[in-house]
Amino acid sequence: MDGRDLSAKRFQDVEEMSAYLGISKWLIYKYVKNREIPFIPFGRLVRFDRLAVEKWAEKRMVRGFSATN
């Protein structure tokens, strides 16, 4: 990476999204293959809308139980 602020760039490639989410490029490709993550295809290339991926990640978030339950 070249030190850019990834949170400021809306459309990202696999390497950038991997760094942004803190997961491997291999896992990103697996999610794309299985259509588990929102992406934009450009022929053989894919791009990710950071805002759509953030919404996707929020839906996947596991919430813990509160101490009062």
Buried (B, 14 or more C-beta within 10 A) or exposed (E): EEEEEBEEEEEBBBEBBBEBBEEEEEEBBEBBEEEEBBBEEEEEEBBBBBEBBEEBEEEEEEEEEEEEE
